[in-house]
């Protein structure tokens, strides 16, 4: 072969061998990377499992701690649990015996009604079973009463304490899902209020989890410690609440009281509305009482708000103090006894 032709061929062969060797080294290096990644997967999986286990232990620990705190340190939980256990056992009285009365409401009745005194003043006529949960309103007791009836409560009279703001509220109190609702009630109230998935999930968690339900309790405790006179700020928060004008407020109240009345009547109970006094509420009380009477629900206004001076209220300017509570309890005993006697006599005549 011509020497000039052999030399290029030899150079090409050498270049091809070098290229092949370089390719092989690159191929081996490339294939060694997945091996390293694969070997790290078991370690990553172990860390993930350890993290998940730690979180699970933390959640269980928080839940158990919250249950302990609720049962041993929450006066509200202890009171409502005791009252609820008594209320589900309410049954119709035999002829000639005191009428069984289930009385429900929020902090306005909790602070305004001395239950022991009310029972003493009405002992010959009424057998009263109260459930008072702070912050509750219309939707709390609509679904709270449904659950009570499902669990066997059979009062002859249901007394619901509502003033205008709580009657119009489109919300439920943070402690109601655990203390007053079943899961089906949570879903029902979420549907009525048009809540999104996040808000509905929060209500369900409040129903199922003591820790989730007690967030507000812990938050208030911290604020009470950190903020001087924290409870005195309540009137400023409440001052932002507005009442619809014109006939809108009457229409809403009539619709809601009609629903409560129909629920009670379906379980052979008579509904009575009690409107507790609040400062500067005389006009709202009058409008609410008129709306109630229009749909056949007796509205009791034991004390006209005009008759109570500021000295009968606590420093929050909303709740009755001891002296105000004594006056309200005495007036409520008179009105309630007379109204229920009229109801009982009318049923007897029928």
C-alpha positions as CSV (number, residue, x, y, z in Angstrom):
1,X,0.0,0.0,0.0
2,X,1.2,3.4,-0.8
3,X,2.9,5.0,2.2
4,X,1.0,8.2,1.8
5,X,-2.3,6.3,2.1
6,X,-1.3,4.2,5.1
7,X,-0.3,7.1,7.3
8,X,-3.9,8.7,7.3
9,X,-5.4,5.4,8.1
10,X,-3.1,4.8,11.1
11,X,-4.0,8.3,12.4
12,X,-7.7,7.6,12.0
13,X,-7.5,4.3,13.9
14,X,-5.6,6.0,16.8
15,X,-8.2,8.8,17.0
16,X,-11.1,6.3,16.9
17,X,-9.5,4.2,19.8
18,X,-9.1,7.3,21.9
19,X,-12.7,8.4,21.2
20,X,-14.0,5.0,22.0
21,X,-12.0,4.9,25.3
22,X,-13.4,8.3,26.3
23,X,-16.9,7.3,25.5
24,X,-16.6,4.2,27.6
25,X,-15.3,6.2,30.6
26,X,-18.2,8.6,30.2
27,X,-20.7,5.8,30.0
28,X,-19.5,4.2,33.2
29,X,-19.6,7.5,35.0
30,X,-23.1,8.2,33.8
31,X,-24.3,4.8,35.0
32,X,-22.7,5.2,38.4
33,X,-25.0,8.2,39.3
34,X,-28.3,6.3,39.5
35,X,-26.6,3.8,41.6
36,X,-25.7,6.5,44.1
37,X,-29.2,8.0,44.0
38,X,-30.7,4.6,44.5
39,X,-28.5,3.9,47.5
40,X,-29.7,7.1,49.1
41,X,-33.4,6.3,48.8
42,X,-33.6,4.0,51.8
43,X,-32.0,6.7,54.0
44,X,-34.5,9.3,52.7
45,X,-37.4,6.9,53.4
46,X,-36.2,6.2,56.9
47,X,-36.0,10.0,57.6
48,X,-39.5,10.5,56.2
49,X,-40.9,7.7,58.4
50,X,-39.1,9.1,61.4
51,X,-40.5,12.6,60.8
52,X,-44.0,11.2,60.2
53,X,-43.8,9.2,63.5
54,X,-42.6,12.2,65.4
55,X,-45.4,14.3,64.1
56,X,-48.0,11.6,64.9
57,X,-46.6,11.3,68.5
58,X,-46.7,15.1,68.8
59,X,-50.3,15.3,67.6
60,X,-51.5,12.5,69.9
61,X,-49.6,14.1,72.8
62,X,-51.3,17.5,72.1
63,X,-54.7,15.9,71.9
64,X,-54.3,13.9,75.1
65,X,-53.1,17.1,76.9
66,X,-55.9,19.1,75.5
67,X,-58.5,16.6,76.7
68,X,-57.0,16.6,80.1
69,X,-57.0,20.4,80.3
70,X,-60.6,20.6,79.0
71,X,-61.9,18.1,81.6
72,X,-59.9,19.4,84.6
73,X,-59.6,23.2,84.0
74,X,-62.5,24.3,81.7
75,X,-65.4,25.4,83.9
76,X,-67.5,25.9,80.8
77,X,-66.9,22.3,79.7
78,X,-67.7,21.0,83.2
79,X,-70.9,23.1,83.5
80,X,-72.3,22.4,80.0
81,X,-71.5,18.7,80.2
82,X,-73.4,18.4,83.5
83,X,-76.3,20.4,82.2
84,X,-76.4,18.5,79.0
85,X,-76.5,15.1,80.8
86,X,-79.5,16.3,82.8
87,X,-81.3,17.8,79.8
88,X,-81.3,14.7,77.7
89,X,-83.3,13.0,80.5
90,X,-86.1,15.6,80.4
91,X,-89.5,13.9,80.0
92,X,-93.1,15.2,80.0
93,X,-94.6,15.7,83.4
94,X,-97.5,13.7,84.6
95,X,-100.8,15.6,85.0
96,X,-100.7,17.8,88.1
97,X,-96.9,17.7,88.2
98,X,-94.5,20.7,87.5
99,X,-94.1,21.4,83.8
100,X,-90.7,20.3,82.4
101,X,-88.8,23.3,80.9
102,X,-85.6,23.2,78.9
103,X,-84.0,26.6,78.9
104,X,-81.1,27.4,76.6
105,X,-79.1,30.5,76.0
106,X,-75.7,32.3,76.0
107,X,-73.7,34.3,78.5
108,X,-76.6,36.9,78.8
109,X,-78.6,34.2,80.6
110,X,-75.6,32.7,82.3
111,X,-74.9,36.0,84.0
112,X,-78.5,37.2,84.2
113,X,-80.3,34.2,85.6
114,X,-79.7,32.8,89.0
115,X,-80.8,29.2,88.3
116,X,-81.1,28.2,91.9
117,X,-83.2,31.2,92.7
118,X,-85.4,30.7,89.6
119,X,-86.1,27.2,90.6
120,X,-87.0,28.2,94.2
121,X,-89.4,30.8,92.8
122,X,-91.1,28.4,90.4
123,X,-90.7,25.1,92.1
124,X,-94.4,24.3,92.4
125,X,-95.1,25.0,88.7
126,X,-91.9,24.3,86.7
127,X,-89.0,21.8,86.6
128,X,-86.2,23.8,84.8
129,X,-83.2,22.3,83.0
130,X,-80.8,25.0,81.8
131,X,-78.0,24.8,79.2
132,X,-76.0,28.0,79.0
133,X,-73.0,28.2,76.6
134,X,-71.3,31.5,76.1
135,X,-71.3,33.1,72.7
136,X,-74.1,31.0,71.2
137,X,-76.8,32.3,68.9
138,X,-79.6,31.1,66.6
139,X,-77.7,28.5,64.6
140,X,-76.0,27.0,67.7
141,X,-79.4,26.3,69.3
142,X,-81.2,25.3,66.1
143,X,-78.8,22.4,65.7
144,X,-78.2,22.0,69.4
145,X,-81.9,21.4,70.0
146,X,-82.1,19.0,67.1
147,X,-79.3,16.9,68.7
148,X,-81.0,17.1,72.1
149,X,-84.3,15.8,70.6
150,X,-82.5,13.0,68.8
151,X,-80.9,12.0,72.0
152,X,-84.2,11.7,73.7
153,X,-84.9,15.0,75.4
154,X,-88.7,15.6,75.6
155,X,-89.4,18.9,77.5
156,X,-92.9,20.3,77.4
157,X,-91.6,23.8,77.0
158,X,-88.4,25.1,75.3
159,X,-87.2,28.5,76.4
160,X,-84.6,30.1,74.1
161,X,-82.8,33.2,75.2
162,X,-81.9,35.4,72.3
163,X,-81.4,39.1,71.7
164,X,-81.3,40.8,68.3
165,X,-77.6,40.4,67.6
166,X,-77.5,36.7,68.5
167,X,-80.7,36.0,66.6
168,X,-79.3,37.5,63.5
169,X,-75.8,36.1,63.7
170,X,-74.7,34.0,60.7
171,X,-72.1,31.9,62.6
172,X,-71.7,29.4,65.4
173,X,-69.7,29.7,68.6
174,X,-66.2,28.0,68.5
175,X,-67.1,25.6,71.3
176,X,-70.5,24.5,69.9
177,X,-69.2,21.8,67.5
178,X,-67.8,19.8,70.3
179,X,-70.4,20.5,73.0
180,X,-73.7,20.8,71.1
181,X,-73.3,19.2,67.7
182,X,-72.9,15.8,66.1
183,X,-71.0,15.4,62.8
184,X,-74.2,15.6,60.8
185,X,-75.1,18.9,62.6
186,X,-71.7,20.3,61.6
187,X,-72.3,19.5,58.0
188,X,-75.8,20.8,58.2
189,X,-74.8,24.2,59.7
190,X,-71.9,24.5,57.2
191,X,-74.4,24.0,54.4
192,X,-76.8,26.6,55.9
193,X,-74.1,29.1,56.3
194,X,-72.6,28.4,52.9
195,X,-69.1,27.7,54.3
196,X,-66.3,26.7,52.0
197,X,-64.3,23.5,52.4
198,X,-61.7,25.1,54.7
199,X,-64.3,26.5,57.1
200,X,-66.2,23.2,57.1
201,X,-63.0,21.3,57.8
202,X,-62.4,23.6,60.7
203,X,-65.8,22.9,62.2
204,X,-65.3,19.2,61.8
205,X,-61.9,19.3,63.5
206,X,-63.5,21.4,66.3
207,X,-66.1,18.6,66.7
208,X,-63.6,15.8,66.7
209,X,-60.4,17.3,68.3
210,X,-60.2,18.8,71.8
211,X,-56.9,20.5,70.8
212,X,-58.5,22.2,67.7
213,X,-61.6,23.2,69.7
214,X,-59.6,24.6,72.6
215,X,-57.5,27.0,70.4
216,X,-59.8,29.9,71.3
217,X,-59.6,28.9,75.0
218,X,-55.8,28.9,75.0
219,X,-55.8,32.2,73.0
220,X,-58.1,33.9,75.5
221,X,-56.1,32.7,78.4
222,X,-52.9,34.1,76.9
223,X,-54.5,37.4,76.1
224,X,-55.9,37.7,79.6
225,X,-52.4,37.2,80.9
226,X,-50.7,39.6,78.5
227,X,-53.3,42.4,77.9
228,X,-54.4,44.4,81.0
229,X,-58.2,44.6,81.2
230,X,-58.7,42.5,78.1
231,X,-62.3,41.8,78.9
232,X,-63.1,45.5,79.0
233,X,-62.4,45.6,75.2
234,X,-65.5,43.6,74.5
235,X,-67.9,46.6,74.1
236,X,-65.7,48.1,71.4
237,X,-65.8,44.8,69.4
238,X,-69.5,44.5,69.9
239,X,-70.1,48.2,68.8
240,X,-69.2,47.2,65.3
241,X,-72.2,44.9,65.0
242,X,-75.0,46.5,62.9
243,X,-78.7,45.6,62.8
244,X,-80.5,45.7,59.5
245,X,-82.9,48.5,59.0
246,X,-86.5,48.6,57.9
247,X,-88.5,45.3,57.6
248,X,-85.4,43.2,56.9
249,X,-84.7,42.5,60.6
250,X,-88.3,41.4,61.3
251,X,-88.3,39.1,58.2
252,X,-85.2,37.4,59.3
253,X,-86.2,37.0,62.9
254,X,-89.7,35.7,61.9
255,X,-88.2,33.1,59.6
256,X,-85.7,31.9,62.2
257,X,-88.2,31.7,65.0
258,X,-90.7,29.9,62.8
259,X,-88.0,27.3,62.1
260,X,-87.4,26.9,65.9
261,X,-91.1,26.8,66.6
262,X,-91.7,24.0,64.0
263,X,-88.8,22.0,65.4
264,X,-90.2,22.2,68.9
265,X,-93.7,21.4,67.8
266,X,-92.5,18.3,65.9
267,X,-91.4,17.0,69.4
268,X,-94.6,18.1,71.2
269,X,-92.9,21.1,72.9
270,X,-94.0,24.8,73.1
271,X,-91.4,27.4,72.2
272,X,-91.0,30.6,74.3
273,X,-88.6,33.3,73.5
274,X,-86.8,35.3,76.3
275,X,-85.2,38.6,75.3
276,X,-82.6,39.5,77.9
277,X,-81.8,43.2,78.4
278,X,-78.7,44.9,77.0
279,X,-77.9,48.7,77.2
280,X,-79.6,50.9,74.6
281,X,-81.5,47.9,73.2
282,X,-85.1,49.1,73.8
283,X,-86.0,49.7,70.2
284,X,-84.4,46.4,69.0
285,X,-86.2,44.5,71.8
286,X,-89.6,46.0,70.8
287,X,-89.0,45.1,67.1
288,X,-88.0,41.5,68.0
289,X,-91.0,41.0,70.3
290,X,-93.4,42.2,67.6
291,X,-91.8,39.9,65.0
292,X,-92.1,36.9,67.4
293,X,-95.7,37.6,68.2
294,X,-96.6,37.7,64.5
295,X,-95.7,34.0,64.0
296,X,-97.3,32.8,67.2
297,X,-94.2,32.6,69.5
298,X,-94.6,34.1,72.9
299,X,-91.8,36.7,73.6
300,X,-91.0,37.5,77.2
301,X,-89.3,40.8,78.0
302,X,-89.0,40.4,81.8
303,X,-87.3,43.8,82.2
304,X,-87.4,46.7,79.9
305,X,-83.8,47.8,79.1
306,X,-84.8,51.4,79.8
307,X,-85.5,50.5,83.4
308,X,-81.9,49.4,84.0
309,X,-79.3,52.0,84.7
310,X,-75.6,51.3,83.9
311,X,-75.0,50.3,87.6
312,X,-76.8,47.0,86.9
313,X,-74.3,46.0,84.3
314,X,-70.8,44.6,84.5
315,X,-67.8,46.7,83.4
316,X,-68.1,45.2,79.9
317,X,-71.4,47.1,79.6
318,X,-73.2,44.1,78.2
319,X,-73.8,41.5,80.9
320,X,-75.9,42.0,84.0
321,X,-74.0,42.1,87.3
322,X,-75.2,40.5,90.6
323,X,-77.8,43.1,91.3
324,X,-79.0,43.2,87.7
325,X,-79.2,39.4,87.7
326,X,-81.4,39.4,90.9
327,X,-83.9,41.8,89.3
328,X,-83.9,39.9,86.0
329,X,-84.4,36.5,87.7
330,X,-87.3,37.6,89.8
331,X,-89.1,39.2,86.8
332,X,-88.4,36.1,84.6
333,X,-89.9,33.8,87.3
334,X,-93.1,35.8,87.3
335,X,-93.4,36.0,83.5
336,X,-92.4,32.4,82.9
337,X,-94.8,31.0,85.4
338,X,-97.7,33.0,84.1
339,X,-97.0,32.2,80.5
340,X,-96.5,28.5,81.0
341,X,-99.7,28.3,83.1
342,X,-101.6,29.9,80.3
343,X,-100.1,27.4,77.8
344,X,-100.9,24.4,80.0
345,X,-104.4,25.6,80.6
346,X,-105.1,26.2,76.9
347,X,-103.8,22.6,76.1
348,X,-106.0,21.2,78.9
349,X,-109.1,22.9,77.4
350,X,-108.2,21.5,74.0
